[in-house]
Amino acid sequence: MQLCVKHGTGKSEKRMAISAKDVAELRRQTGVGMMECKKALGEAGGDMEKATDILRKRGMAKAEQRAGRTAREGMIGHYVHFNGKVGVLVDLNCETDFVARTEDFQTLAKDLSLHIASARPIAVSVDDLPEELVAKEREIIQAQVAESGKPEAVRGKIIEGKMKKFCKGLVLLDQPFVKDDKVSVGQLVTEASVKLGEKVVVRRFVRYELGEA
């Protein structure tokens, strides 16, 4: 079965055949509705990868629009390493109890718990990092750059670049996801929000390691 999608206007209008199989496959990959998938494939000229990018961009915009909503439902995700020496609890929130009970939401909570156990973040976002830690690291970097002999004009950019890298390594939402380092944890959460149709938020987490102060 093929679905016809119009391209162009007036006499130059053409129809491109989009197969129902492609629409179904795009829906499977993205979790987006059939009509949106059909439309995206039409805009992408049948190219599955381009259609996926179109849907992601639209989804990101919708997710940003949800930023002001309240997310008070959710679940506590958890993970205990096989050796019993590392454990994680993560408070993952959404808008409704219905979404909190879905397999996609619960899988996200498990994946975040596993990531936290492995990647050792200390804060959800940059704003949550301890001020004294950030100030101390900036002081160290400034001293290193001053001794490097780099021109004064570029030192500021070098310092900011190093600070960004430092924070990225400690902040959960900025870290590359352990199961797929092509996406950040923040992107993973946003994509879940797009797929589930609700605001999804990592509220807080705690990581325990045996013997750790």
Residue pairs with C-beta under 8 A, 6 or more apart in sequence:
1 19
1 20
1 21
2 17
2 18
2 19
2 20
3 17
3 18
3 19
3 20
3 23
3 38
4 15
4 16
4 17
4 18
5 15
5 16
5 17
5 18
5 38
5 39
5 41
5 42
6 13
6 14
6 15
6 42
7 13
7 14
7 15
7 16
7 42
8 14
16 42
16 45
16 46
18 38
18 41
18 42
18 46
22 41
22 46
22 48
23 34
23 37
23 38
23 41
24 34
25 48
26 32
26 37
26 40
26 41
26 48
26 51
26 52
26 55
27 33
27 34
27 37
29 48
29 52
30 37
30 52
30 55
30 56
30 195
31 104
31 194
31 195
32 40
32 55
32 59
32 194
32 195
36 55
36 58
37 51
37 55
40 51
40 52
40 54
40 55
40 58
41 47
41 48
41 51
43 51
43 54
44 50
44 51
44 53
44 54
56 191
56 194
59 190
59 191
59 193
59 194
59 195
60 190
60 194
62 194
63 190
63 193
63 194
63 199
66 193
66 198
66 199
67 199
69 95
69 198
69 199
70 95
70 199
71 93
71 94
71 95
71 198
71 199
71 200
71 201
72 93
72 95
73 93
73 94
73 95
73 96
73 97
73 99
73 100
74 91
74 92
74 93
74 94
74 100
74 105
74 109
74 203
75 92
75 100
75 105
75 106
75 109
76 89
76 90
76 91
76 92
76 109
77 88
77 89
77 90
77 92
77 106
77 108
77 109
77 110
77 112
77 113
78 87
78 88
78 89
78 90
78 113
79 87
79 88
79 110
79 113
79 114
79 116
79 117
80 86
80 87
80 88
81 87
81 117
84 210
85 209
85 210
85 211
86 117
86 207
86 208
86 209
86 210
87 117
87 207
87 208
88 113
88 114
88 116
88 117
88 205
88 206
88 207
88 208
89 113
89 205
89 206
90 109
90 112
90 113
90 116
90 202
90 204
90 205
91 202
91 203
91 204
91 205
92 105
92 108
92 109
92 112
92 200
92 201
92 202
92 203
93 200
93 201
93 202
93 203
94 100
94 105
94 196
94 198
94 199
94 200
94 201
95 198
95 199
96 198
99 105
99 196
99 197
99 198
100 106
102 196
104 192
104 195
104 196
105 192
105 196
105 200
108 188
108 189
108 192
108 200
111 177
111 179
111 188
112 172
112 185
112 189
112 202
112 205
113 205
114 178
114 179
115 172
115 175
115 177
115 178
115 179
115 185
116 172
116 205
116 207
117 207
118 178
119 172
119 175
119 178
120 207
121 170
121 171
121 172
121 175
121 205
121 207
122 129
122 170
122 171
123 129
123 130
123 170
123 171
123 172
124 171
124 172
124 173
124 202
124 203
124 204
124 205
125 171
125 172
125 173
125 174
126 167
126 171
126 174
128 171
129 167
129 170
129 171
134 163
134 167
137 163
137 166
138 159
138 163
141 159
141 162
141 163
141 166
142 159
145 155
145 158
145 159
145 162
146 155
148 158
150 158
167 174
168 174
168 175
169 175
172 185
172 202
172 205
173 184
173 185
173 186
173 189
173 202
174 184
174 185
174 186
175 184
175 185
176 182
176 183
176 184
176 185
177 183
177 184
177 185
177 187
177 188
183 191
185 202
189 200
189 201
189 202
190 200
192 200
193 199
193 200
